[in-house]
């Protein structure tokens, strides 16, 4: 994803934007910073609460080690936010 974000401005027309989905526990702020790095205007365009993914429950300890922003609640989460992010070329 980093390479796509870095290269995107070369291929976008003004007001063009790459759009991504991700789970909030993967780092919303970090993702927005990455989108803003190559000069895109980052923002969250949608947020949806959904059941915590089974595969994530199986790897919860590892995911907690990546959750630098502390978005996961203590214990065993039952839901999580899925985000739709974009970075608009100005």
N, C-alpha and C positions, 0 to 999 in steps of 0.2 A: 504494500500500500504506500510506503514512503516514496518509492520511485514514481508511482503514478501521481501522487500529490506534487512532487518536485517538478515533474515534467509537464503537468497539466497546463500551466499558463501559456506554454508555447503553442498549444493546440486549440485553445479556447478563444472564441470571439468575445468582445466586450459583453458583459452580463452572462457569459457562459459559466457553467459550474459543474464540477464533479460532485456526485451525490453518493454517500456511503451510509450503510447501516452498521450499527455495532451495539454491543451490550454496554451499558453505563459502567459496569464494574471493570471494563478494560481501560478506562481512563478518559472521561469526557474532556476534561481540561487539557490533557496532553494532546488529544486528537485535535482540538480546536487550535492549539498552538502550532501543531504540525501544518494544518491547513493555512494558517496565517503566515507561515514561514516564507513561502515563495511569492507572497504578495496577494494572496486571495483573501477575501473578506469572509471569515468563518462564522457559521451560525448553526444552531440546532433548529431544524424546520419541523420536527415532529418528535414526540415522545409517547411511548406506549408501555403500559405495565402489562407484563405477561408472565406465565408460569416460569419458574426457574428451570432452565434446560436440564434434562436428565444427564447429559454428558458433562455438564458443568458441576452437578452434584457429585458425580464420580471423581471429579478432579478439584474439589472444593479447597483442599489445603493448598494446592498449587495456585489456584486462582486468587486466594487470599494473599499469597506472597506477591502477586502482581498488582493488587488493589491499593496502590499508593495514595489514592484519593479517599480511601475509606468509605466507599459507597455501599459495600455489603454490610448488612446488619449482622450482629452476633448470632451465633447458633446456625441452624440450617435454614437458609432463605427459602421461601416458597414462591416468591415473585421477584422480578427484576425489571428494570427499564431497558427497553430497546430504543435506541436513538436513530434518527435520520439526520445526518450532518451534511452540510454543503459548504463550499468555498467559492464565492462568486468573484469572477475576474472583473475588476473595475476599469 
